[in-house]
Amino acid sequence: MPGLIGKKLGMTQLFDETGKVVPVCVIQAGPCTVIQRKTSGKDGYEAAQLGFSDAREKRVTKPVLGHFKKVGISPKRILKEFRLPDEKGLEVGSAVGVDMFEAGTKVNVTGTSRGKGFQGVVKRCGYSGGDDAHGCTTHRMPGSIGASAWPSRVRKNVNLPGRMGGVRVTVKNLVVVGIDKERNLLWVRGCVPGGPNSYVQIKKSS
């Protein structure tokens, strides 16, 4: 299996063999259940659909609920599809756990970044702004963005204020520091996108 669905629990720190502090992110990786198996003969490609975190039936729409009842599996909160390298994949109903990873391997973690609302160009784009002196009227403004005579409009791709965060982000080549198979926990060096209790995808780095 190339990856798993997990939930970011938070950040902490560990100590390595030399006594150095290692900042790590704690992820509850799995256990995930195979909900659907897609094959090249029927669907045109090899993939497995995984489900993570149990959900109540009244929180699931009827079409999705029928998708789970068809295979006899309880409803799941998160569904994600992972491509498989060959036809030898997992069967529907089988479980995938954190034991697929090993300490020292590299993974790519995908999640949704924290939303920071409507922000100006200084925070959103790293602009320096105007002088912090008396008489300056452009403290946190973007500066000149266009002329009045020509082109009489704002050009494309000009950085302007807008909503910041809340987008899909992938952090690559994070090192797995440790694994707890009993509690399905994964310690990854560094930080991953999103806040606590947000859902992420963990894939093996190619």
DOLO-65243 format. One line per 3 residues: number of its first residue (from 1); for each residue x, z, y of N, C-alpha, C, O, CB. Coordinates in steps of 0.1 Angstrom, whole numbers. Glycine has a CB too. Layout:
# DOLO-65243
NUM> X,Z,Y,X,Z,Y,X,Z,Y,X,Z,Y,X,Z,Y; ...
***
This chain:
# DOLO-65243
1> 8,0,-12,0,0,0,9,0,12,18,8,13,-9,12,0; 6,-9,22,15,-10,34,13,1,44,22,3,53,14,-23,40; 1,7,44,-2,17,55,-13,26,51,-19,26,41,-5,10,67
4> -16,35,61,-26,45,60,-33,48,73,-28,44,83,-20,59,54; -45,54,72,-52,59,84,-49,74,85,-49,81,75,-67,56,83; -47,79,97,-44,93,99,-50,98,112,-56,90,120,-29,95,99
7> -48,111,114,-53,117,127,-42,125,133,-35,133,126,-65,127,124; -39,123,145,-28,130,153,-33,144,155,-43,147,162,-25,123,166; -25,154,150,-29,168,152,-22,174,164,-28,183,170,-25,176,140
10> -10,169,168,-3,175,179,12,173,178,16,166,169,-7,190,181; 19,180,186,34,179,186,40,193,184,34,203,189,39,172,198; 52,193,178,59,205,176,74,201,175,78,190,179,55,213,164
13> 82,210,170,97,208,169,102,213,156,97,224,151,105,213,181; 112,207,150,118,211,138,133,212,141,138,207,151,115,202,126; 141,218,131,155,218,132,161,211,120,157,213,109,160,233,133
16> 171,202,123,177,195,113,189,203,106,190,215,109,183,181,118; 196,197,97,207,204,90,218,209,99,224,219,96,213,195,80; 220,202,111,231,207,120,226,217,130,233,221,139,236,195,127
19> 213,220,130,207,230,140,202,223,152,198,231,161,218,239,143; 201,210,153,196,203,165,180,203,164,174,203,154,201,189,166; 175,204,176,160,204,177,155,190,176,160,181,183,155,211,191
22> 145,187,168,140,174,166,125,175,170,117,181,163,141,169,151; 121,168,181,107,168,185,99,159,175,103,147,173,105,163,200; 88,164,170,81,156,160,66,157,163,61,166,170,83,162,145
25> 59,147,158,44,146,159,38,148,145,43,142,136,40,132,165; 29,157,145,22,160,132,10,151,130,1,152,138,19,175,131; 9,144,119,-2,135,116,-8,138,103,0,140,93,3,120,116
28> -21,140,102,-28,141,90,-30,127,84,-40,121,88,-41,149,91; -22,123,75,-22,110,69,-29,110,56,-24,114,46,-8,104,68; -42,105,56,-50,104,44,-56,118,41,-55,127,49,-41,99,33
31> -61,119,28,-62,108,19,-73,98,22,-83,101,28,-66,114,5; -70,85,20,-79,74,23,-84,68,10,-78,68,-1,-71,63,31; -96,64,11,-103,58,-1,-105,43,1,-108,38,12,-117,64,-3
34> -102,35,-10,-103,21,-10,-118,17,-10,-125,20,-20,-96,14,-21; -124,12,1,-138,9,1,-141,-5,-3,-151,-8,-10,-143,10,16; -132,-15,0,-134,-29,-4,-121,-35,-7,-111,-32,0,-142,-36,8
37> -121,-44,-16,-109,-52,-20,-112,-67,-17,-121,-72,-23,-105,-49,-35; -104,-73,-9,-105,-87,-6,-94,-95,-13,-82,-91,-13,-104,-89,9; -98,-106,-19,-88,-114,-26,-87,-128,-20,-96,-132,-13,-93,-115,-41
40> -76,-135,-24,-74,-148,-18,-84,-158,-24,-87,-168,-17,-60,-153,-21; -89,-156,-36,-98,-165,-42,-112,-165,-36,-119,-175,-35,-99,-163,-57; -116,-153,-32,-129,-151,-26,-129,-151,-11,-138,-157,-4,-136,-139,-31
43> -120,-144,-5,-119,-142,10,-108,-150,17,-108,-151,29,-118,-128,13; -99,-156,9,-89,-164,15,-76,-156,18,-66,-162,23,-94,-170,28; -76,-143,16,-64,-135,18,-65,-122,11,-76,-118,6,-62,-132,34
46> -53,-116,9,-53,-103,1,-53,-91,11,-44,-91,20,-40,-103,-8; -62,-82,9,-63,-71,18,-71,-60,11,-79,-62,1,-69,-74,31; -70,-48,16,-78,-36,11,-83,-29,24,-76,-26,33,-69,-27,3
49> -96,-26,23,-103,-18,34,-103,-3,30,-108,0,20,-117,-23,36; -97,5,39,-96,19,36,-105,27,45,-108,23,56,-81,24,39; -111,38,40,-119,47,47,-113,60,49,-106,65,39,-133,48,41
52> -115,67,60,-109,80,63,-118,89,70,-126,84,79,-96,78,71; -118,102,66,-126,112,73,-141,110,70,-148,101,74,-124,112,88; -147,120,62,-161,119,58,-170,120,71,-167,127,80,-165,130,49
55> -181,112,70,-191,112,81,-205,115,75,-207,112,63,-191,98,88; -214,121,83,-228,123,79,-236,110,79,-233,101,87,-234,133,88; -245,109,70,-253,97,68,-261,93,81,-262,82,84,-262,98,56
58> -266,103,88,-274,100,100,-265,95,111,-271,90,121,-281,113,104; -252,97,110,-243,91,120,-239,77,117,-231,71,125,-231,100,122; -243,72,106,-239,58,102,-251,49,102,-262,53,98,-232,59,88
61> -249,37,107,-260,27,108,-263,23,94,-256,24,84,-255,15,116; -276,18,92,-281,14,79,-272,3,72,-270,4,60,-295,10,80; -268,-8,80,-260,-18,73,-247,-12,68,-242,-16,57,-257,-29,83
64> -240,-3,76,-228,3,72,-230,12,60,-222,13,51,-221,10,83; -241,20,61,-244,29,50,-246,21,37,-242,26,26,-257,37,53; -253,10,37,-254,2,25,-241,-3,20,-240,-5,8,-263,-10,28
67> -231,-5,29,-218,-10,25,-211,1,16,-204,-2,7,-209,-13,37; -214,14,20,-208,25,12,-216,27,-1,-210,30,-12,-208,38,20; -229,27,0,-237,29,-12,-235,18,-23,-237,21,-35,-252,30,-9
70> -231,6,-19,-229,-5,-28,-218,-1,-38,-218,-6,-49,-226,-18,-21; -208,6,-33,-196,9,-41,-197,24,-46,-188,29,-53,-183,7,-34; -207,31,-42,-209,45,-46,-199,55,-40,-195,64,-47,-208,46,-61
73> -196,53,-27,-186,61,-20,-193,68,-8,-202,61,-1,-174,53,-16; -191,80,-5,-197,87,6,-192,80,19,-181,75,20,-193,102,6; -201,81,30,-197,74,42,-184,80,48,-182,92,48,-209,75,52
76> -177,71,55,-164,74,61,-166,72,76,-173,63,81,-152,67,55; -158,79,84,-159,78,98,-151,66,103,-155,59,113,-153,91,105; -139,64,97,-130,53,102,-128,43,91,-125,47,79,-117,59,107
79> -129,30,94,-126,19,84,-115,10,90,-117,6,102,-139,11,81; -105,8,82,-94,-1,87,-90,-10,75,-91,-6,63,-82,7,92; -86,-22,78,-82,-32,68,-67,-34,69,-61,-35,79,-89,-45,70
82> -60,-34,57,-46,-35,56,-43,-47,47,-49,-48,36,-39,-22,50; -35,-56,51,-31,-68,43,-22,-63,32,-14,-54,33,-24,-78,52; -23,-70,20,-15,-67,9,-6,-78,6,-9,-90,8,-24,-64,-4
85> 6,-75,1,16,-86,-1,13,-95,-13,17,-107,-13,30,-80,-3; 5,-90,-23,2,-99,-34,-11,-95,-40,-19,-87,-34,13,-97,-45; -15,-101,-51,-28,-99,-57,-29,-85,-64,-40,-81,-67,-31,-110,-66
88> -18,-79,-67,-18,-67,-75,-21,-55,-65,-11,-49,-60,-5,-64,-82; -33,-53,-62,-37,-42,-52,-44,-31,-59,-45,-30,-71,-45,-48,-41; -49,-22,-51,-57,-10,-56,-71,-14,-59,-77,-23,-53,-56,1,-45
91> -77,-6,-68,-91,-8,-71,-100,-1,-62,-96,9,-55,-93,-4,-86; -112,-5,-61,-122,1,-52,-125,15,-58,-127,17,-69,-135,-7,-51; -125,25,-48,-127,39,-52,-114,47,-54,-115,59,-54,-135,40,-64
94> -103,41,-55,-90,48,-57,-86,54,-44,-89,49,-33,-79,39,-63; -78,65,-45,-73,72,-33,-59,69,-30,-51,67,-39,-75,87,-35; -56,69,-17,-42,66,-13,-38,78,-4,-45,82,5,-41,53,-5
97> -26,84,-7,-22,96,0,-9,94,7,-3,83,8,-20,107,-10; -4,106,13,8,105,21,20,104,13,31,101,18,9,118,29; 19,105,-1,31,104,-9,37,90,-10,47,87,-16,28,108,-23
100> 30,80,-3,35,66,-3,47,65,7,54,56,6,24,57,2; 49,76,16,60,76,25,71,85,20,68,94,12,55,80,39; 83,83,25,94,92,21,102,96,34,101,88,44,104,84,11
103> 108,107,33,116,112,45,127,102,47,134,98,38,121,126,43; 129,98,60,140,89,64,135,75,66,143,67,72,150,89,54; 123,71,61,118,58,63,113,56,77,110,66,84,107,55,52
106> 112,43,81,107,40,94,92,35,94,89,27,84,116,30,102; 84,39,103,70,35,103,66,30,117,73,34,127,61,46,99; 56,22,118,49,18,131,36,25,132,28,24,123,48,2,131
109> 34,31,143,21,39,145,13,32,156,19,30,167,24,54,148; 1,29,153,-8,23,163,-20,32,166,-26,38,157,-13,9,157; -23,33,179,-34,41,184,-38,37,197,-33,28,203,-30,56,184
112> -48,45,203,-53,42,216,-47,52,226,-48,64,224,-69,43,217; -41,47,236,-34,56,246,-44,64,254,-56,61,254,-25,48,255; -40,75,260,-48,84,268,-53,76,280,-46,70,287,-41,97,272
115> -66,77,283,-72,72,295,-69,80,307,-71,92,306,-87,69,293; -64,74,318,-61,81,330,-70,78,342,-67,81,353,-46,79,333; -80,70,339,-90,67,350,-84,56,359,-75,49,356,-93,79,357
118> -90,55,371,-86,46,381,-74,51,389,-75,62,395,-98,43,391; -63,43,389,-51,47,395,-46,37,404,-49,25,403,-40,51,384; -38,41,414,-32,32,423,-19,25,418,-15,28,407,-29,39,436
121> -13,17,426,-1,9,421,11,18,420,20,14,412,2,-2,430; 12,29,427,24,38,426,25,44,412,35,44,406,24,49,437; 14,49,407,14,55,394,12,45,383,18,46,372,2,66,393
124> 4,35,385,0,25,375,12,15,373,14,11,361,-12,18,378; 18,10,383,28,-1,382,42,3,386,51,-5,385,24,-12,391; 44,16,391,57,20,395,62,16,408,74,16,411,67,16,385
127> 53,13,417,56,9,431,62,21,438,58,32,436,44,3,439; 71,18,448,77,29,455,69,33,467,70,45,472,91,25,460; 60,25,472,52,28,484,60,27,497,71,23,497,46,42,482
130> 53,31,507,60,31,521,68,44,523,69,52,515,49,29,531; 73,45,536,81,56,539,72,69,541,60,68,545,88,54,553; 78,80,538,71,93,540,74,99,554,77,111,555,75,103,529
133> 74,90,564,77,94,577,65,93,586,55,86,583,89,86,583; 65,99,598,54,98,607,53,84,613,64,78,616,56,108,619; 41,79,614,39,66,619,37,56,608,32,45,611,51,62,627
136> 41,59,596,39,49,585,25,50,580,19,61,578,49,53,573; 19,38,578,5,38,574,3,32,560,-8,29,556,-4,30,584; 14,30,553,14,24,540,21,33,530,30,28,523,20,10,540
139> 17,45,529,24,55,520,24,51,506,34,50,499,19,69,522; 12,48,500,10,45,486,3,32,484,-4,30,474,2,56,479; 5,23,494,-1,10,493,8,0,486,20,2,486,-5,5,507
142> 3,-11,481,11,-21,474,19,-30,483,28,-36,479,3,-30,465; 16,-29,496,23,-38,506,16,-51,508,4,-52,505,38,-40,501; 23,-61,512,17,-74,515,14,-81,501,22,-82,493,27,-83,523
145> 1,-85,500,-3,-92,488,-8,-106,490,-12,-113,481,-14,-84,481; -7,-111,502,-11,-125,505,-12,-127,520,-13,-118,528,-24,-128,498; -11,-140,524,-12,-143,538,-27,-147,542,-35,-150,533,-3,-155,542
148> -30,-147,555,-43,-150,559,-46,-165,561,-57,-169,559,-46,-143,572; -35,-172,564,-37,-187,566,-36,-194,553,-44,-203,550,-26,-192,576; -25,-192,545,-23,-198,533,-16,-189,523,-6,-183,527,-15,-211,534
151> -21,-187,511,-32,-194,504,-46,-188,507,-55,-193,500,-29,-194,489; -47,-179,516,-60,-173,519,-67,-166,507,-79,-166,506,-69,-183,525; -59,-161,498,-64,-154,487,-53,-146,480,-41,-148,484,-70,-164,476
154> -56,-138,471,-46,-130,464,-42,-138,451,-51,-142,444,-52,-116,460; -29,-140,450,-24,-148,439,-27,-141,425,-28,-129,425,-9,-151,440; -26,-149,415,-28,-143,401,-16,-134,398,-5,-136,403,-30,-154,391
157> -18,-125,389,-8,-116,383,-2,-107,393,9,-102,391,3,-124,377; -9,-104,404,-4,-95,414,-9,-81,410,-21,-79,407,-9,-98,429; 0,-71,409,-3,-58,405,-12,-51,416,-9,-51,427,9,-49,402
160> -24,-46,411,-33,-40,420,-38,-27,414,-36,-25,402,-45,-49,423; -45,-18,421,-51,-6,415,-61,-10,404,-67,-21,405,-57,3,426; -63,-1,395,-73,-4,384,-72,7,374,-65,17,375,-70,-17,378
163> -80,5,363,-80,15,352,-67,15,345,-61,5,342,-92,13,343; -63,28,341,-50,29,335,-52,37,322,-60,46,321,-40,37,344; -45,32,311,-46,38,298,-58,33,291,-65,24,295,-46,53,300
166> -60,40,279,-72,36,271,-70,23,264,-80,16,262,-84,36,279; -58,19,261,-55,6,255,-48,8,241,-43,19,239,-47,-3,264; -48,-2,233,-42,-2,220,-27,-3,222,-22,-12,228,-48,-13,211
169> -20,7,216,-5,8,217,1,9,204,-4,17,195,-1,19,227; 12,3,201,20,4,189,34,9,192,41,2,200,20,-9,181; 38,20,186,51,25,187,59,22,174,54,26,164,52,41,191
172> 70,15,175,76,10,163,89,18,160,95,24,168,80,-5,165; 92,17,147,104,23,141,106,38,144,116,42,148,116,15,147; 95,45,141,96,59,142,100,65,128,96,60,118,82,66,146
175> 109,74,128,115,80,116,107,91,111,103,100,118,130,84,118; 103,90,98,96,101,91,106,112,88,116,111,81,89,96,78; 103,124,94,112,136,92,109,144,80,118,148,73,111,145,105
178> 96,145,77,92,153,66,78,150,61,70,144,69,93,168,69; 74,154,49,61,152,43,56,165,36,64,171,29,62,140,33; 44,168,38,37,179,30,26,172,22,15,170,27,32,190,40
181> 28,170,9,19,163,1,6,172,-2,-5,166,-3,25,160,-13; 8,185,-2,-4,194,-5,-14,193,6,-26,193,4,1,208,-7; -9,193,19,-18,193,30,-20,179,37,-26,178,47,-13,203,41
184> -13,169,31,-14,155,36,-9,154,50,-15,148,59,-29,150,35; 2,160,53,8,160,66,21,152,66,28,151,57,11,175,71; 22,145,78,34,137,80,40,140,93,34,140,104,30,122,80
187> 53,143,93,61,147,105,69,134,109,77,129,102,70,159,103; 66,129,121,73,117,126,81,121,138,75,128,147,62,106,129; 93,116,139,102,119,151,97,112,163,94,100,162,116,116,148
190> 95,119,174,90,113,186,75,114,188,69,122,181,94,98,187; 69,107,197,55,108,201,48,95,197,54,85,196,53,111,216; 35,97,194,26,86,191,15,85,201,12,95,207,21,87,176
193> 9,73,202,-2,71,212,-14,80,209,-17,84,198,-7,57,213; -21,84,220,-33,92,219,-31,106,221,-20,112,220,-40,89,206; -43,113,222,-43,128,223,-45,134,210,-46,127,200,-53,132,233
196> -46,148,209,-48,155,197,-62,151,191,-72,148,199,-48,170,199; -63,150,178,-75,146,170,-79,131,172,-90,128,169,-86,155,175; -70,123,177,-73,109,178,-68,102,166,-58,107,159,-66,103,191
199> -74,91,162,-71,84,149,-60,73,152,-60,67,162,-84,78,143; -51,72,142,-40,63,143,-39,56,130,-44,60,119,-27,70,147; -31,45,130,-27,37,118,-12,38,116,-5,36,126,-32,22,119
202> -8,42,104,6,43,101,10,32,91,4,31,80,9,57,95; 19,23,95,23,12,86,38,13,84,46,18,93,19,-1,92; 42,9,72,57,8,70,63,-2,78,58,-14,79,59,6,55
205> 74,1,84,82,-9,93,88,-19,84,95,-16,74,92,-1,101; 86,-32,87,91,-43,79,106,-45,83,112,-54,77,84,-56,82
***
